[in-house]
Amino acid sequence: MARKPEAMIVAFDFDGTLSRDEMTTFLAEKCGVVEKMDAITERAMNGEIEYAQSLRERCALLEGLDDEEAEDAFSQVHLRPGAADVIATLNDAGVQTAILTGGFERGVGAALDDAGITVDRIVANRLPVKKGQLTGDVEGPLIEGTKDDALADLAGDVGVPMDSTVAVGDGANDLPMLEVAGLAVGFDPKPAVEPACDVVVESMDELRDVLVAEGVL
């Protein structure tokens, strides 16, 4: 990625990457199931269980939670320091920005609104509500679907070759997009993920430096 092409895509994971928060943890606090939720999340991020299985198990713990309580939990989700600045710089440079997450649309939206920033595409899951309560189910493209397909679909829509894409992530469910992107950036990645990364960063300042060095910015 020595030269900057006419169009590029930078696709971010959300929980653990753009945000230090795990939105499922905030939801779990409302139900009193934090320890159970965190244990499932950790096993999934380390690649010990399939992501789809882990997501369904975590969402099942939320069955019966009032949607107002869920909305309050989502309002606690924030971007990590420097993330909004990196996204804004990419947007200003004409780079297509995307968030590909197995997390939930409402949490991502709340964090972006709080930071006053937008991205070009959000691919995320949803928590169905019935009679004002979470059903314990989950819907969306990134349950069984994987982030490599989501990134390829986005690249096709925008007309960008895959070698002009950048993926930024930290966990096992980010591996598919990291493995197919033109540049794979691990954001403080889990040990099982680091071997798939072209470069590893631990802050948004370091990420910006990498994007500049690689000709993305």
Secondary structure, 3 states (H helix, E strand, C coil): CCCCCCCCEEEECCECCCECCCHHHHHHHHHCCHHHHHHHHHHHHCCCCCHHHHHHHHHHCCCCCEHHHHHHHHCCCCCCCCHHHHHHHHHHCCCEEEEEEEEEHHHHHHHHHHHCCCCCEEEEEECCEECCEECCCCECCCCCCCHHHHHHHHHHHHCCCHHHEEEEECCHHHHHHHHHCCEEEEECCCCCCHHHCCEEECCHHHHHHHHHHCCCC
